[in-house]
Amino acid sequence: MKILLDTHIFLWFINGDHRLSTDLREIIANLDNQVYLSVVSIWECIVKYQLGKLPLPESPEIYIPKQRDRHKIANLDLDEGSVSQLVSLPSLHKDPFDECLSVKLYITI
């Protein structure tokens, strides 16, 4: 199964947050699944960290990739071709980060 994690699900997963169900935690941790974190999520974490809305033990450009690698979650880049597809998709989100994640989900996975 291919899975693209939303930013908050990734953060809950790496921090062992109780709001993430045991079933979902097991699906993400299952090495038979291909789990991805978009570069858009790293961007979102950096913005929220800079605004003081996301406390992290290290700077996000260090912490997020380190945790992604530690948990064997693949990086999913965002490229010009993917962003260009926004024009052909219905607007599902008011949050531009979620909109970019939707495009990558629609095109890649």
ROVEX-642062 format. One record per atom (N, C-alpha, C, O): atom name; residue number from 1; z, y, x; residue in one letter. Coordinates in Angstrom, 2 decimals, always signed. Example, Ala and Ser with C-alpha at 12.3 -4.5 7.8 and 13.67 -1.06 7.14 Angstrom:
BEGIN
[atom "N" 1 [+7.80 -5.69 +13.19] "A"],
[atom "CA" 1 [+7.80 -4.50 +12.30] "A"],
[atom "C" 1 [+7.80 -3.30 +13.20] "A"],
[atom "O" 1 [+8.46 -3.32 +14.24] "A"],
[atom "N" 2 [+7.08 -2.25 +12.85] "S"],
[atom "CA" 2 [+7.14 -1.06 +13.67] "S"],
[atom "C" 2 [+7.87 +0.03 +12.90] "S"],
[atom "O" 2 [+8.04 +1.14 +13.41] "S"],
This chain:
BEGIN
[atom "N" 1 [+0.00 -1.16 +0.84] "M"],
[atom "CA" 1 [+0.00 +0.00 +0.00] "M"],
[atom "C" 1 [+0.00 +1.24 +0.90] "M"],
[atom "O" 1 [+0.68 +1.28 +1.92] "M"],
[atom "N" 2 [-0.77 +2.26 +0.50] "K"],
[atom "CA" 2 [-0.79 +3.53 +1.22] "K"],
[atom "C" 2 [+0.07 +4.52 +0.45] "K"],
[atom "O" 2 [-0.04 +4.66 -0.76] "K"],
[atom "N" 3 [+0.93 +5.22 +1.20] "I"],
[atom "CA" 3 [+1.88 +6.14 +0.58] "I"],
[atom "C" 3 [+1.85 +7.47 +1.32] "I"],
[atom "O" 3 [+1.99 +7.51 +2.55] "I"],
[atom "N" 4 [+1.67 +8.56 +0.58] "L"],
[atom "CA" 4 [+1.78 +9.90 +1.14] "L"],
[atom "C" 4 [+3.08 +10.50 +0.65] "L"],
[atom "O" 4 [+3.26 +10.70 -0.55] "L"],
[atom "N" 5 [+3.99 +10.77 +1.57] "L"],
[atom "CA" 5 [+5.31 +11.28 +1.19] "L"],
[atom "C" 5 [+5.28 +12.77 +0.91] "L"],
[atom "O" 5 [+4.66 +13.54 +1.66] "L"],
[atom "N" 6 [+5.93 +13.17 -0.15] "D"],
[atom "CA" 6 [+6.19 +14.58 -0.39] "D"],
[atom "C" 6 [+7.27 +15.01 +0.60] "D"],
[atom "O" 6 [+8.06 +14.19 +1.07] "D"],
[atom "N" 7 [+7.31 +16.28 +0.91] "T"],
[atom "CA" 7 [+8.24 +16.78 +1.91] "T"],
[atom "C" 7 [+9.69 +16.41 +1.59] "T"],
[atom "O" 7 [+10.41 +15.91 +2.45] "T"],
[atom "N" 8 [+10.11 +16.65 +0.36] "H"],
[atom "CA" 8 [+11.52 +16.38 +0.04] "H"],
[atom "C" 8 [+11.84 +14.89 +0.08] "H"],
[atom "O" 8 [+12.95 +14.51 +0.44] "H"],
[atom "N" 9 [+10.88 +14.04 -0.28] "I"],
[atom "CA" 9 [+11.11 +12.60 -0.20] "I"],
[atom "C" 9 [+11.28 +12.19 +1.26] "I"],
[atom "O" 9 [+12.16 +11.39 +1.59] "I"],
[atom "N" 10 [+10.44 +12.73 +2.14] "F"],
[atom "CA" 10 [+10.58 +12.45 +3.58] "F"],
[atom "C" 10 [+11.96 +12.88 +4.07] "F"],
[atom "O" 10 [+12.63 +12.13 +4.78] "F"],
[atom "N" 11 [+12.38 +14.09 +3.71] "L"],
[atom "CA" 11 [+13.68 +14.59 +4.16] "L"],
[atom "C" 11 [+14.82 +13.74 +3.61] "L"],
[atom "O" 11 [+15.77 +13.44 +4.33] "L"],
[atom "N" 12 [+14.73 +13.35 +2.36] "W"],
[atom "CA" 12 [+15.76 +12.48 +1.78] "W"],
[atom "C" 12 [+15.78 +11.14 +2.51] "W"],
[atom "O" 12 [+16.85 +10.61 +2.80] "W"],
[atom "N" 13 [+14.61 +10.61 +2.82] "F"],
[atom "CA" 13 [+14.52 +9.31 +3.50] "F"],
[atom "C" 13 [+15.16 +9.36 +4.88] "F"],
[atom "O" 13 [+15.99 +8.51 +5.21] "F"],
[atom "N" 14 [+14.79 +10.34 +5.69] "I"],
[atom "CA" 14 [+15.31 +10.38 +7.07] "I"],
[atom "C" 14 [+16.79 +10.72 +7.12] "I"],
[atom "O" 14 [+17.47 +10.41 +8.10] "I"],
[atom "N" 15 [+17.31 +11.36 +6.06] "N"],
[atom "CA" 15 [+18.72 +11.74 +6.04] "N"],
[atom "C" 15 [+19.59 +10.79 +5.22] "N"],
[atom "O" 15 [+20.79 +11.02 +5.08] "N"],
[atom "N" 16 [+18.99 +9.72 +4.68] "G"],
[atom "CA" 16 [+19.76 +8.76 +3.91] "G"],
[atom "C" 16 [+20.34 +9.35 +2.63] "G"],
[atom "O" 16 [+21.41 +8.95 +2.19] "G"],
[atom "N" 17 [+19.64 +10.31 +2.05] "D"],
[atom "CA" 17 [+20.13 +11.00 +0.85] "D"],
[atom "C" 17 [+20.20 +10.03 -0.34] "D"],
[atom "O" 17 [+19.27 +9.26 -0.59] "D"],
[atom "N" 18 [+21.31 +10.08 -1.06] "H"],
[atom "CA" 18 [+21.53 +9.18 -2.20] "H"],
[atom "C" 18 [+20.58 +9.43 -3.37] "H"],
[atom "O" 18 [+20.45 +8.58 -4.25] "H"],
[atom "N" 19 [+19.91 +10.60 -3.40] "R"],
[atom "CA" 19 [+18.98 +10.90 -4.49] "R"],
[atom "C" 19 [+17.70 +10.05 -4.41] "R"],
[atom "O" 19 [+16.96 +9.95 -5.39] "R"],
[atom "N" 20 [+17.46 +9.45 -3.25] "L"],
[atom "CA" 20 [+16.30 +8.57 -3.09] "L"],
[atom "C" 20 [+16.71 +7.16 -3.49] "L"],
[atom "O" 20 [+17.65 +6.60 -2.92] "L"],
[atom "N" 21 [+16.01 +6.59 -4.45] "S"],
[atom "CA" 21 [+16.39 +5.27 -4.95] "S"],
[atom "C" 21 [+16.27 +4.21 -3.86] "S"],
[atom "O" 21 [+15.50 +4.35 -2.91] "S"],
[atom "N" 22 [+17.04 +3.17 -4.01] "T"],
[atom "CA" 22 [+16.99 +2.06 -3.07] "T"],
[atom "C" 22 [+15.60 +1.43 -3.05] "T"],
[atom "O" 22 [+15.10 +1.07 -1.99] "T"],
[atom "N" 23 [+14.98 +1.31 -4.22] "D"],
[atom "CA" 23 [+13.64 +0.73 -4.30] "D"],
[atom "C" 23 [+12.64 +1.55 -3.50] "D"],
[atom "O" 23 [+11.84 +1.01 -2.73] "D"],
[atom "N" 24 [+12.68 +2.86 -3.68] "L"],
[atom "CA" 24 [+11.75 +3.72 -2.95] "L"],
[atom "C" 24 [+12.04 +3.70 -1.45] "L"],
[atom "O" 24 [+11.11 +3.71 -0.64] "L"],
[atom "N" 25 [+13.30 +3.69 -1.09] "R"],
[atom "CA" 25 [+13.68 +3.61 +0.32] "R"],
[atom "C" 25 [+13.11 +2.34 +0.96] "R"],
[atom "O" 25 [+12.60 +2.37 +2.08] "R"],
[atom "N" 26 [+13.19 +1.23 +0.25] "E"],
[atom "CA" 26 [+12.67 -0.04 +0.76] "E"],
[atom "C" 26 [+11.15 -0.02 +0.88] "E"],
[atom "O" 26 [+10.59 -0.57 +1.83] "E"],
[atom "N" 27 [+10.48 +0.61 -0.08] "I"],
[atom "CA" 27 [+9.02 +0.72 -0.03] "I"],
[atom "C" 27 [+8.59 +1.53 +1.19] "I"],
[atom "O" 27 [+7.66 +1.14 +1.90] "I"],
[atom "N" 28 [+9.26 +2.63 +1.44] "I"],
[atom "CA" 28 [+8.92 +3.48 +2.59] "I"],
[atom "C" 28 [+9.20 +2.75 +3.90] "I"],
[atom "O" 28 [+8.42 +2.85 +4.84] "I"],
[atom "N" 29 [+10.29 +2.03 +3.97] "A"],
[atom "CA" 29 [+10.69 +1.34 +5.20] "A"],
[atom "C" 29 [+9.89 +0.06 +5.46] "A"],
[atom "O" 29 [+9.90 -0.46 +6.57] "A"],
[atom "N" 30 [+9.22 -0.44 +4.45] "N"],
[atom "CA" 30 [+8.46 -1.69 +4.58] "N"],
[atom "C" 30 [+7.27 -1.48 +5.52] "N"],
[atom "O" 30 [+6.36 -0.71 +5.20] "N"],
[atom "N" 31 [+7.28 -2.15 +6.65] "L"],
[atom "CA" 31 [+6.22 -1.97 +7.66] "L"],
[atom "C" 31 [+4.87 -2.51 +7.21] "L"],
[atom "O" 31 [+3.86 -2.27 +7.88] "L"],
[atom "N" 32 [+4.83 -3.24 +6.10] "D"],
[atom "CA" 32 [+3.54 -3.67 +5.54] "D"],
[atom "C" 32 [+2.82 -2.53 +4.84] "D"],
[atom "O" 32 [+1.61 -2.61 +4.60] "D"],
[atom "N" 33 [+3.54 -1.47 +4.51] "N"],
[atom "CA" 33 [+2.95 -0.30 +3.86] "N"],
[atom "C" 33 [+2.51 +0.72 +4.90] "N"],
[atom "O" 33 [+3.12 +0.83 +5.97] "N"],
[atom "N" 34 [+1.47 +1.45 +4.59] "Q"],
[atom "CA" 34 [+1.00 +2.54 +5.44] "Q"],
[atom "C" 34 [+1.58 +3.83 +4.86] "Q"],
[atom "O" 34 [+1.14 +4.30 +3.81] "Q"],
[atom "N" 35 [+2.56 +4.40 +5.55] "V"],
[atom "CA" 35 [+3.26 +5.57 +5.05] "V"],
[atom "C" 35 [+2.83 +6.78 +5.88] "V"],
[atom "O" 35 [+2.80 +6.73 +7.11] "V"],
[atom "N" 36 [+2.51 +7.87 +5.18] "Y"],
[atom "CA" 36 [+2.00 +9.08 +5.83] "Y"],
[atom "C" 36 [+2.85 +10.29 +5.49] "Y"],
[atom "O" 36 [+3.44 +10.37 +4.41] "Y"],
[atom "N" 37 [+2.90 +11.22 +6.43] "L"],
[atom "CA" 37 [+3.47 +12.55 +6.20] "L"],
[atom "C" 37 [+2.40 +13.54 +6.62] "L"],
[atom "O" 37 [+1.91 +13.51 +7.74] "L"],
[atom "N" 38 [+2.05 +14.42 +5.71] "S"],
[atom "CA" 38 [+1.01 +15.40 +6.00] "S"],
[atom "C" 38 [+1.53 +16.49 +6.94] "S"],
[atom "O" 38 [+2.71 +16.85 +6.91] "S"],
[atom "N" 39 [+0.64 +17.00 +7.75] "V"],
[atom "CA" 39 [+0.95 +18.14 +8.60] "V"],
[atom "C" 39 [+1.39 +19.33 +7.73] "V"],
[atom "O" 39 [+2.12 +20.21 +8.19] "V"],
[atom "N" 40 [+0.95 +19.34 +6.48] "V"],
[atom "CA" 40 [+1.37 +20.39 +5.54] "V"],
[atom "C" 40 [+2.89 +20.34 +5.34] "V"],
[atom "O" 40 [+3.52 +21.38 +5.19] "V"],
[atom "N" 41 [+3.47 +19.15 +5.34] "S"],
[atom "CA" 41 [+4.92 +19.03 +5.19] "S"],
[atom "C" 41 [+5.65 +19.61 +6.40] "S"],
[atom "O" 41 [+6.71 +20.23 +6.25] "S"],
[atom "N" 42 [+5.10 +19.42 +7.58] "I"],
[atom "CA" 42 [+5.71 +20.03 +8.77] "I"],
[atom "C" 42 [+5.65 +21.54 +8.66] "I"],
[atom "O" 42 [+6.62 +22.24 +8.96] "I"],
[atom "N" 43 [+4.51 +22.05 +8.22] "W"],
[atom "CA" 43 [+4.33 +23.48 +8.00] "W"],
[atom "C" 43 [+5.36 +23.99 +6.99] "W"],
[atom "O" 43 [+6.01 +25.01 +7.21] "W"],
[atom "N" 44 [+5.52 +23.26 +5.87] "E"],
[atom "CA" 44 [+6.47 +23.65 +4.84] "E"],
[atom "C" 44 [+7.90 +23.68 +5.40] "E"],
[atom "O" 44 [+8.67 +24.60 +5.11] "E"],
[atom "N" 45 [+8.25 +22.68 +6.19] "C"],
[atom "CA" 45 [+9.59 +22.63 +6.80] "C"],
[atom "C" 45 [+9.83 +23.81 +7.73] "C"],
[atom "O" 45 [+10.91 +24.40 +7.74] "C"],
[atom "N" 46 [+8.82 +24.16 +8.50] "I"],
[atom "CA" 46 [+8.96 +25.29 +9.42] "I"],
[atom "C" 46 [+9.17 +26.59 +8.65] "I"],
[atom "O" 46 [+10.04 +27.39 +9.00] "I"],
[atom "N" 47 [+8.39 +26.79 +7.59] "V"],
[atom "CA" 47 [+8.55 +28.01 +6.79] "V"],
[atom "C" 47 [+9.93 +28.06 +6.15] "V"],
[atom "O" 47 [+10.60 +29.10 +6.21] "V"],
[atom "N" 48 [+10.37 +26.97 +5.55] "K"],
[atom "CA" 48 [+11.68 +26.95 +4.90] "K"],
[atom "C" 48 [+12.81 +27.08 +5.91] "K"],
[atom "O" 48 [+13.84 +27.70 +5.61] "K"],
[atom "N" 49 [+12.65 +26.51 +7.08] "Y"],
[atom "CA" 49 [+13.64 +26.63 +8.15] "Y"],
[atom "C" 49 [+13.76 +28.09 +8.58] "Y"],
[atom "O" 49 [+14.87 +28.60 +8.75] "Y"],
[atom "N" 50 [+12.62 +28.75 +8.76] "Q"],
[atom "CA" 50 [+12.63 +30.15 +9.17] "Q"],
[atom "C" 50 [+13.25 +31.07 +8.11] "Q"],
[atom "O" 50 [+13.84 +32.10 +8.44] "Q"],
[atom "N" 51 [+13.11 +30.69 +6.85] "L"],
[atom "CA" 51 [+13.70 +31.47 +5.75] "L"],
[atom "C" 51 [+15.19 +31.16 +5.55] "L"],
[atom "O" 51 [+15.85 +31.79 +4.73] "L"],
[atom "N" 52 [+15.70 +30.19 +6.32] "G"],
[atom "CA" 52 [+17.10 +29.81 +6.18] "G"],
[atom "C" 52 [+17.37 +28.89 +5.00] "G"],
[atom "O" 52 [+18.52 +28.70 +4.62] "G"],
[atom "N" 53 [+16.32 +28.30 +4.43] "K"],
[atom "CA" 53 [+16.47 +27.43 +3.26] "K"],
[atom "C" 53 [+16.50 +25.95 +3.62] "K"],
[atom "O" 53 [+16.70 +25.10 +2.75] "K"],
[atom "N" 54 [+16.31 +25.62 +4.90] "L"],
[atom "CA" 54 [+16.30 +24.22 +5.32] "L"],
[atom "C" 54 [+17.07 +24.09 +6.63] "L"],
[atom "O" 54 [+16.52 +24.30 +7.71] "L"],
[atom "N" 55 [+18.35 +23.72 +6.53] "P"],
[atom "CA" 55 [+19.12 +23.50 +7.75] "P"],
[atom "C" 55 [+18.72 +22.16 +8.39] "P"],
[atom "O" 55 [+18.65 +21.14 +7.71] "P"],
[atom "N" 56 [+18.47 +22.19 +9.66] "L"],
[atom "CA" 56 [+18.10 +20.99 +10.41] "L"],
[atom "C" 56 [+18.89 +20.96 +11.71] "L"],
[atom "O" 56 [+19.29 +22.01 +12.21] "L"],
[atom "N" 57 [+19.13 +19.77 +12.28] "P"],
[atom "CA" 57 [+19.88 +19.66 +13.53] "P"],
[atom "C" 57 [+19.10 +20.18 +14.74] "P"],
[atom "O" 57 [+19.70 +20.50 +15.77] "P"],
[atom "N" 58 [+17.77 +20.25 +14.62] "E"],
[atom "CA" 58 [+16.92 +20.78 +15.69] "E"],
[atom "C" 58 [+15.82 +21.61 +15.03] "E"],
[atom "O" 58 [+15.64 +21.57 +13.81] "E"],
[atom "N" 59 [+15.12 +22.36 +15.84] "S"],
[atom "CA" 59 [+13.99 +23.12 +15.35] "S"],
[atom "C" 59 [+12.97 +22.16 +14.71] "S"],
[atom "O" 59 [+12.74 +21.08 +15.26] "S"],
[atom "N" 60 [+12.37 +22.52 +13.57] "P"],
[atom "CA" 60 [+11.53 +21.57 +12.84] "P"],
[atom "C" 60 [+10.30 +21.07 +13.60] "P"],
[atom "O" 60 [+9.87 +19.94 +13.37] "P"],
[atom "N" 61 [+9.74 +21.87 +14.48] "E"],
[atom "CA" 61 [+8.57 +21.38 +15.21] "E"],
[atom "C" 61 [+8.93 +20.27 +16.19] "E"],
[atom "O" 61 [+8.05 +19.57 +16.69] "E"],
[atom "N" 62 [+10.21 +20.11 +16.47] "I"],
[atom "CA" 62 [+10.71 +19.02 +17.30] "I"],
[atom "C" 62 [+11.28 +17.90 +16.42] "I"],
[atom "O" 62 [+10.95 +16.73 +16.58] "I"],
[atom "N" 63 [+12.14 +18.29 +15.49] "Y"],
[atom "CA" 63 [+12.87 +17.33 +14.67] "Y"],
[atom "C" 63 [+11.97 +16.50 +13.75] "Y"],
[atom "O" 63 [+12.10 +15.28 +13.69] "Y"],
[atom "N" 64 [+11.07 +17.15 +13.03] "I"],
[atom "CA" 64 [+10.25 +16.44 +12.04] "I"],
[atom "C" 64 [+9.34 +15.40 +12.70] "I"],
[atom "O" 64 [+9.36 +14.24 +12.27] "I"],
[atom "N" 65 [+8.55 +15.75 +13.73] "P"],
[atom "CA" 65 [+7.73 +14.71 +14.36] "P"],
[atom "C" 65 [+8.56 +13.58 +14.99] "P"],
[atom "O" 65 [+8.16 +12.42 +14.98] "P"],
[atom "N" 66 [+9.72 +13.95 +15.54] "K"],
[atom "CA" 66 [+10.59 +12.93 +16.13] "K"],
[atom "C" 66 [+11.04 +11.93 +15.07] "K"],
[atom "O" 66 [+11.02 +10.72 +15.31] "K"],
[atom "N" 67 [+11.44 +12.42 +13.91] "Q"],
[atom "CA" 67 [+11.89 +11.55 +12.83] "Q"],
[atom "C" 67 [+10.72 +10.75 +12.24] "Q"],
[atom "O" 67 [+10.87 +9.58 +11.88] "Q"],
[atom "N" 68 [+9.56 +11.39 +12.14] "R"],
[atom "CA" 68 [+8.38 +10.71 +11.64] "R"],
[atom "C" 68 [+8.05 +9.52 +12.53] "R"],
[atom "O" 68 [+7.80 +8.42 +12.05] "R"],
[atom "N" 69 [+8.06 +9.74 +13.84] "D"],
[atom "CA" 69 [+7.79 +8.66 +14.79] "D"],
[atom "C" 69 [+8.88 +7.58 +14.73] "D"],
[atom "O" 69 [+8.59 +6.39 +14.76] "D"],
[atom "N" 70 [+10.12 +8.01 +14.66] "R"],
[atom "CA" 70 [+11.25 +7.07 +14.64] "R"],
[atom "C" 70 [+11.15 +6.11 +13.46] "R"],
[atom "O" 70 [+11.50 +4.93 +13.57] "R"],
[atom "N" 71 [+10.66 +6.61 +12.33] "H"],
[atom "CA" 71 [+10.57 +5.80 +11.12] "H"],
[atom "C" 71 [+9.18 +5.21 +10.91] "H"],
[atom "O" 71 [+8.88 +4.67 +9.85] "H"],
[atom "N" 72 [+8.33 +5.34 +11.94] "K"],
[atom "CA" 72 [+6.98 +4.76 +11.91] "K"],
[atom "C" 72 [+6.15 +5.26 +10.74] "K"],
[atom "O" 72 [+5.48 +4.50 +10.05] "K"],
[atom "N" 73 [+6.23 +6.57 +10.53] "I"],
[atom "CA" 73 [+5.46 +7.23 +9.49] "I"],
[atom "C" 73 [+4.30 +7.95 +10.18] "I"],
[atom "O" 73 [+4.52 +8.75 +11.10] "I"],
[atom "N" 74 [+3.10 +7.67 +9.74] "A"],
[atom "CA" 74 [+1.90 +8.23 +10.38] "A"],
[atom "C" 74 [+1.70 +9.69 +10.00] "A"],
[atom "O" 74 [+2.09 +10.13 +8.91] "A"],
[atom "N" 75 [+1.09 +10.43 +10.90] "N"],
[atom "CA" 75 [+0.73 +11.82 +10.66] "N"],
[atom "C" 75 [-0.59 +11.87 +9.90] "N"],
[atom "O" 75 [-1.51 +11.10 +10.19] "N"],
[atom "N" 76 [-0.68 +12.77 +8.95] "L"],
[atom "CA" 76 [-1.92 +12.97 +8.22] "L"],
[atom "C" 76 [-2.33 +14.42 +8.39] "L"],
[atom "O" 76 [-1.68 +15.33 +7.86] "L"],
[atom "N" 77 [-3.41 +14.64 +9.13] "D"],
[atom "CA" 77 [-3.89 +15.99 +9.40] "D"],
[atom "C" 77 [-4.55 +16.61 +8.18] "D"],
[atom "O" 77 [-4.95 +15.90 +7.25] "D"],
[atom "N" 78 [-4.65 +17.91 +8.18] "L"],
[atom "CA" 78 [-5.36 +18.65 +7.15] "L"],
[atom "C" 78 [-6.51 +19.36 +7.83] "L"],
[atom "O" 78 [-6.31 +20.08 +8.81] "L"],
[atom "N" 79 [-7.71 +19.15 +7.33] "D"],
[atom "CA" 79 [-8.88 +19.75 +7.98] "D"],
[atom "C" 79 [-9.63 +20.64 +6.99] "D"],
[atom "O" 79 [-9.33 +20.67 +5.79] "D"],
[atom "N" 80 [-10.62 +21.34 +7.51] "E"],
[atom "CA" 80 [-11.39 +22.28 +6.70] "E"],
[atom "C" 80 [-12.07 +21.60 +5.52] "E"],
[atom "O" 80 [-12.10 +22.14 +4.42] "E"],
[atom "N" 81 [-12.62 +20.43 +5.75] "G"],
[atom "CA" 81 [-13.28 +19.70 +4.67] "G"],
[atom "C" 81 [-12.33 +19.38 +3.53] "G"],
[atom "O" 81 [-12.71 +19.45 +2.36] "G"],
[atom "N" 82 [-11.11 +19.02 +3.86] "S"],
[atom "CA" 82 [-10.12 +18.72 +2.83] "S"],
[atom "C" 82 [-9.75 +19.97 +2.04] "S"],
[atom "O" 82 [-9.69 +19.94 +0.81] "S"],
[atom "N" 83 [-9.49 +21.05 +2.75] "V"],
[atom "CA" 83 [-9.11 +22.30 +2.08] "V"],
[atom "C" 83 [-10.25 +22.78 +1.18] "V"],
[atom "O" 83 [-9.99 +23.31 +0.10] "V"],
[atom "N" 84 [-11.48 +22.61 +1.61] "S"],
[atom "CA" 84 [-12.63 +23.05 +0.82] "S"],
[atom "C" 84 [-12.70 +22.33 -0.52] "S"],
[atom "O" 84 [-13.30 +22.85 -1.46] "S"],
[atom "N" 85 [-12.10 +21.15 -0.62] "Q"],
[atom "CA" 85 [-12.12 +20.39 -1.88] "Q"],
[atom "C" 85 [-11.23 +21.01 -2.96] "Q"],
[atom "O" 85 [-11.33 +20.63 -4.12] "Q"],
[atom "N" 86 [-10.36 +21.95 -2.58] "L"],
[atom "CA" 86 [-9.50 +22.61 -3.56] "L"],
[atom "C" 86 [-10.31 +23.23 -4.70] "L"],
[atom "O" 86 [-9.88 +23.23 -5.85] "L"],
[atom "N" 87 [-11.48 +23.76 -4.35] "V"],
[atom "CA" 87 [-12.31 +24.43 -5.34] "V"],
[atom "C" 87 [-12.78 +23.48 -6.45] "V"],
[atom "O" 87 [-13.05 +23.92 -7.56] "V"],
[atom "N" 88 [-12.88 +22.19 -6.16] "S"],
[atom "CA" 88 [-13.39 +21.24 -7.15] "S"],
[atom "C" 88 [-12.29 +20.49 -7.90] "S"],
[atom "O" 88 [-12.58 +19.69 -8.79] "S"],
[atom "N" 89 [-11.04 +20.75 -7.56] "L"],
[atom "CA" 89 [-9.93 +20.06 -8.21] "L"],
[atom "C" 89 [-9.20 +20.99 -9.18] "L"],
[atom "O" 89 [-9.14 +22.20 -8.95] "L"],
[atom "N" 90 [-8.65 +20.44 -10.26] "P"],
[atom "CA" 90 [-7.85 +21.28 -11.15] "P"],
[atom "C" 90 [-6.58 +21.73 -10.44] "P"],
[atom "O" 90 [-6.03 +21.00 -9.62] "P"],
[atom "N" 91 [-6.12 +22.92 -10.75] "S"],
[atom "CA" 91 [-4.89 +23.42 -10.15] "S"],
[atom "C" 91 [-3.71 +22.73 -10.82] "S"],
[atom "O" 91 [-3.44 +22.93 -12.00] "S"],
[atom "N" 92 [-3.01 +21.91 -10.05] "L"],
[atom "CA" 92 [-1.89 +21.13 -10.59] "L"],
[atom "C" 92 [-0.53 +21.71 -10.22] "L"],
[atom "O" 92 [+0.48 +21.39 -10.85] "L"],
[atom "N" 93 [-0.52 +22.57 -9.19] "H"],
[atom "CA" 93 [+0.75 +23.05 -8.67] "H"],
[atom "C" 93 [+0.69 +24.56 -8.45] "H"],
[atom "O" 93 [-0.37 +25.12 -8.17] "H"],
[atom "N" 94 [+1.82 +25.19 -8.58] "K"],
[atom "CA" 94 [+1.91 +26.61 -8.23] "K"],
[atom "C" 94 [+2.30 +26.76 -6.76] "K"],
[atom "O" 94 [+2.14 +27.84 -6.18] "K"],
[atom "N" 95 [+2.81 +25.70 -6.17] "D"],
[atom "CA" 95 [+3.23 +25.69 -4.77] "D"],
[atom "C" 95 [+2.02 +25.32 -3.90] "D"],
[atom "O" 95 [+1.48 +24.22 -4.04] "D"],
[atom "N" 96 [+1.60 +26.23 -3.00] "P"],
[atom "CA" 96 [+0.42 +25.92 -2.17] "P"],
[atom "C" 96 [+0.60 +24.71 -1.27] "P"],
[atom "O" 96 [-0.37 +24.02 -0.96] "P"],
[atom "N" 97 [+1.83 +24.42 -0.85] "F"],
[atom "CA" 97 [+2.06 +23.24 -0.03] "F"],
[atom "C" 97 [+1.77 +21.97 -0.84] "F"],
[atom "O" 97 [+1.13 +21.04 -0.34] "F"],
[atom "N" 98 [+2.25 +21.94 -2.08] "D"],
[atom "CA" 98 [+1.99 +20.78 -2.93] "D"],
[atom "C" 98 [+0.51 +20.66 -3.26] "D"],
[atom "O" 98 [-0.02 +19.55 -3.36] "D"],
[atom "N" 99 [-0.17 +21.79 -3.41] "E"],
[atom "CA" 99 [-1.60 +21.76 -3.68] "E"],
[atom "C" 99 [-2.35 +21.12 -2.51] "E"],
[atom "O" 99 [-3.24 +20.30 -2.72] "E"],
[atom "N" 100 [-1.99 +21.49 -1.28] "C"],
[atom "CA" 100 [-2.62 +20.90 -0.09] "C"],
[atom "C" 100 [-2.33 +19.42 +0.00] "C"],
[atom "O" 100 [-3.20 +18.64 +0.37] "C"],
[atom "N" 101 [-1.10 +19.02 -0.32] "L"],
[atom "CA" 101 [-0.76 +17.59 -0.31] "L"],
[atom "C" 101 [-1.59 +16.83 -1.33] "L"],
[atom "O" 101 [-2.02 +15.71 -1.07] "L"],
[atom "N" 102 [-1.82 +17.43 -2.49] "S"],
[atom "CA" 102 [-2.62 +16.79 -3.52] "S"],
[atom "C" 102 [-4.05 +16.57 -3.05] "S"],
[atom "O" 102 [-4.65 +15.53 -3.32] "S"],
[atom "N" 103 [-4.59 +17.55 -2.35] "V"],
[atom "CA" 103 [-5.96 +17.42 -1.84] "V"],
[atom "C" 103 [-6.03 +16.26 -0.86] "V"],
[atom "O" 103 [-6.94 +15.44 -0.95] "V"],
[atom "N" 104 [-5.10 +16.16 +0.06] "K"],
[atom "CA" 104 [-5.11 +15.06 +1.04] "K"],
[atom "C" 104 [-4.93 +13.73 +0.33] "K"],
[atom "O" 104 [-5.56 +12.74 +0.71] "K"],
[atom "N" 105 [-4.10 +13.69 -0.67] "L"],
[atom "CA" 105 [-3.90 +12.45 -1.42] "L"],
[atom "C" 105 [-5.21 +12.05 -2.11] "L"],
[atom "O" 105 [-5.60 +10.89 -2.08] "L"],
[atom "N" 106 [-5.87 +13.00 -2.73] "Y"],
[atom "CA" 106 [-7.09 +12.74 -3.47] "Y"],
[atom "C" 106 [-8.23 +12.28 -2.54] "Y"],
[atom "O" 106 [-9.00 +11.38 -2.89] "Y"],
[atom "N" 107 [-8.33 +12.90 -1.38] "I"],
[atom "CA" 107 [-9.46 +12.63 -0.48] "I"],
[atom "C" 107 [-9.21 +11.42 +0.42] "I"],
[atom "O" 107 [-10.11 +10.60 +0.61] "I"],
[atom "N" 108 [-8.04 +11.31 +0.96] "T"],
[atom "CA" 108 [-7.78 +10.36 +2.04] "T"],
[atom "C" 108 [-7.24 +9.03 +1.56] "T"],
[atom "O" 108 [-7.67 +7.98 +2.04] "T"],
[atom "N" 109 [-6.35 +9.05 +0.65] "I"],
[atom "CA" 109 [-5.62 +7.83 +0.33] "I"],
[atom "C" 109 [-6.06 +7.26 -1.00] "I"],
[atom "O" 109 [-5.55 +6.22 -1.43] "I"],
